[in-house]
Amino acid sequence: MKFNQAGPAIRLLFLNMSLILWLGIWLTGFDTVHWVLYIPTAFISFAAITGICPGLIISNMIFKKKD
């Protein structure tokens, strides 16, 4: 399977989004926040670090391009 790497602008967007989510989790309290909120935060952080977006991979698998 071929992974398309995100460009620097998208990676910076992912980084900003993940930092805002982590800040919200921290301000609310790590023991108060529901565990489901950690899933998109972890995915976005992973995408910012590696450039590989799991959400984009899943959506490409669901909606395959018709050539």
C-alpha positions, 0 to 999 in steps of 0.5 A: 500500500502506498502512503502519500506524505502530507506537505509541510503546511498540512503537517503544521495544521495537524500540529496546531490542531493536536496542540489545541486538543491536548491543551483542552484535555489538559485544561479539563483534566486528564482524569475527567476527559472521556477516553474517546477524545484521545483517539482523534488527538493521537491520530492527529499527533501521529499525522503531524509527526510522520506526515501519514494521515490515518483518516485519509488512508481510511477514507481512501480505502472506503471511497476508492478512486475510479480511474 
